[in-house]
Structure formats: C-alpha cells, structure tokens
C-alpha cells in the first residue's frame, strides 16, 4: 500500500499557502499527533459539529477536529501533515451489505453482468475457458438475462455450446438463480428423477422432467457441494483483492454477510485475523453467521476472542424469500410474468419465526433478507413477535434489502426499531425491468428511502457486492437521482423517493454504524473515534454540483490513521 502522497497533497500546515512548514506546538495533553489533515472541507457526520477544516490523528483515532487553528496545538515536529487543498472529506464509508470474499474472488472470475448479447456472453465464456487449467470448475458469472438474452432464460445447452468439457456453474447477478452446464449437472447427480428441494426450483426442459440447467435458490445447493473447496491461499488472495477494491472506493468498514460453509468460514476467519494482526487488512469487518447456526454464533461470541478493531462477529443472517429478478421474492399478488406464482419462501415461516426469537434471546443482531412486499410485512411481524417474547432487553433487527413495501408497513420500521439495510444501486438496475414483473402500482412503493426517513426509520446503505458495484459514490448518485441504467426516466424513477446527497452519505456512515452497533467508534469524525475517512475529488454535498456525483472519485482513503489508498 502506498504511503507517500503526491501532487502537493503533502504540504505545509500554514494557512497562508507557503510551502515552508509553519511553527507548531505540541498539545498540552501530551504527545503530538502522528498525522494531521488541514485546509479541508470535512463533513464530520457529527450532528453537533457537522463541518470542520482540519483534524489530528494519534494511535488510529481522532484526537482533535475543528479549524486549522484549533488543530494546530496538537501538532509536533514529527507530525505528518496532509493538505486537503480545500477538498471535501467524509467519514470512511461503511458498506452495510457485502459478500467480501466472493467479491474479491469475482475480480478474477468470468463476469457476464454487462454482456450486451449472446455473442459477447459467449466470447467471455470461451476466453475464461482458455485461461483456466484443465479440470477446474468455471465459476462466477453475474449473468443478466434481461440484458444479454432479451429476457430469455438461459439453459445448459447455451453453456455447452461455449464450454463443453469442464463443469460450469454461474450465478445470476442477484445470487438467487444459477446456471449449470451438462457436465456440472452430471457431477451433481441432477436428472429427471431429482425432486425440487424445499425453497428451491429445478427448471425443466419444456414438456419433460429433464433439468434445463437452471436452478433457483435452495436448488443451487444441489451443485455447490460438488464444487471443490477454496484453498487458504485462494481465500487470502480473494480477501486482499477485496480490501484493495474497498480502499479504492473509500470503504473502510463492511458488514460481511458471508454465506460460506463452516470449513470455508473457519479459513476466512483465520485470514482476516492474520491480516488484521499484521496491519494489512485496512477494512473493519463484521462477519455474519447463517441464522440457522445462531447457537454456534452465540458460543463463539461468548468466548470473548472475536471483538477487535478489525474483525468482529456482526450477528446472524437469514432469508425469507428470493429476488424479483428470479421471480422468487414473496409477494401478496402474483407476478405479471408468472401469473401462477407469488414467489417462494427460502425458509419456512414458522422455522424462521422461531430462529429469530431464539437468536435475539442470545443478544445477537438478527439480519434477514426480505425483498417482496409480503416477505417484508411478515418479517416485520416476526421481529415484533421476538421483541414481545424477549421484552426488557435491547434488540438489533435489520431487514436486508427491504425493496418492495406496502405503504402501511413503512412506519412499522420506525415503531418496531427495525433497521432498513438497503442498496441504492439495485433501484437503478431494477428500474430497467421490474415493472414487467410487478407492474407500476407495486413498483411505486419500491426503494422507499424518502418515506422511511420521513417516519424516522434508521437507514443504512450498502452495495450487496459483488451483486452490484462496491462504489459508495455510485450508490449515493443512485439515491440522489434514481436514474435507471437504461437511460430512461432521466428525471428519476419514482422521483418522490429520492433523497439528498447529505442524507445518502449519512446512510453510508452514521446510519451504517448505528446498524452495525458501532456508532460509539465509527460513523462520524469526532474526538475519540476511529480515524477512518475518504477524500473526494469533488464536493458531492454542494447542491449545485450534484450532477457530478457519478464522476466523483476517491483520491485518498485513510483507515485507522493510515493512508491505504491514493489516487493521484
């Protein structure tokens, strides 16, 4: 990681612009700061002192924040001075929903997300096949049939045409549907006799029971056990790649809703710990266990060795339903494209209700995926039920995605103290096609950020990386403008639900820290808190420049007082 700063980022503290170091004095409180950042426009996200010009850092934490003059007494002859040159700085972004390892691994796997047609999709498959050693599975994918195949669902024959000899298993970009080629189906033993598993669907060739190669939700688990496990070196490379990508986007903390099997999770924890201990991670990670394993997660937490500055046990994560794109999100009314279906339950509701209450009783944070309007309404009831059963104690309930809500359910987030953990990029992605699945009336109450803030619900933003880009700035732009990726609705897709750039930044910082239970140490730049921040190329909080948010880049990322990324 680069430590040197270029292009006049490392300048004098003198307010007059001289390149000579100004005289400085040590704080009367003791030792001088190790690092100071001056001449800036710092949005602190601290409601009492939201704006500052400078801050000082020692031992990875903020020791002073205010004007240049107020920070100067904390400086000494060995203090490293970084000149912001009047640039905008914000607290480091906390991404409230990532799959960190798989995002890192995906950077070197085949990526079909933006393939515009089958020819481009096939070209990428052939190139990926050429680069892989013989016998290795082809994984990754992120395919989007609405983009590449004009809405036509793919099948094994499509993959066989381009990659006939090795097993291929590629996920749809939402992670709720995957495509296997004939070789992978054979290795998994999936044939006409294989029954649909609970919470999953095996697609069949028309008029037969022969599997087409397409698997929904829990049916994907029929193939996954046949995929060779990740080696520790692969995990190490994946985490390092993920951390570099996070730093590039000013992300200094994540909620890792991992989803790995127990053996892979154990190796991942070991990698996180080793990198954190060596000062090489540079991203604060809250790792989530599957909700079904809440008892094991509670035991791990009780041992007291899973709570340092870089790796913490975040809680447990479960599922109500699937996704709109895969037509598996649970709805009150049928899908327009599948009029006999209202989606599915990934977890049986009574099982989920029991797990939530029992996990909450252990003191764990409980995060549950819900996308459809029925899934969200029923999950809110489950959280309300758990709060009654476990009355008298603190709860931290989160709904992951909360995409499609009935108007009557929006206020329940605030009254029940349920956090809305949402990913704004999904709105501009789904806005291309979602009305074809659920119609305009239901689409109008989708991604209701403004309505949630109006009832004083806690809003925490993230990306769902690698389902969507890790960039917080891309997410902020999506929240401010709601312009779908296809260029339609330039005024915004259901623009009444747009929010301001300041509100979006707060959802990526203070709101995200509250959602994680770390607002004492993170989420704002105040004395005593972690020195995690990002410096931006433009002032995204200037309302006259909000059309430039998408073109803004992170020029400097600091995590724990250390420069972990610099973009000259």
Buried (B, 14 or more C-beta within 10 A) or exposed (E): BEEEBEEEBEBBBBBEEEEEBBEBEBBEEEEBBBBBBBBBBBBBBBEEBBEBBBBBBBEBBBBBBBEBEBBBBBBBEEBBBBBBBEBBBBBBBBBBBBBBBBBBBBBEBBBBBEBEEBEBBBEBBEEBBEEBEEEEBBBBBBBBBBBBBEEEBBBBEBBBEBBEEBBBBBBBBBBBBBBBBBBBBEBBEBEEEBEBBBBBBBBBBEEEEEBBBBBBBBBBEBBEEBBEEBEEEBBBBBBBBBBBBBBBBBBBBBBBBBBBEEEBBEBBBEBBBBBBEEEBBBBBBBBBBBBBBBBEBBEBBEEEEBEEEBBBBBBBBBBBBBBBBBBBBBBBEBBEEEEEEBBBBBBEBEBBBBBBBBBBBBBBBBBBBBBBBBBBBBBBBBBBBBBEEBEEEEBBBBBBBBBBBBEEBBBBBBEBBBBBBBBBBBBBBBBBBBBEBBEEEBBBBBBBBBBBBEEEBBBBBBBBBBBBBBBBBBBBBBBBBBBBBEEEBEEBBBEEBBBBBBBBBBBBBBBBBBBBBBBEBBBBBBBEBBBBBBBBBBBBBEEEBBEBBBEBEBBBBBBBBBBBBBBE
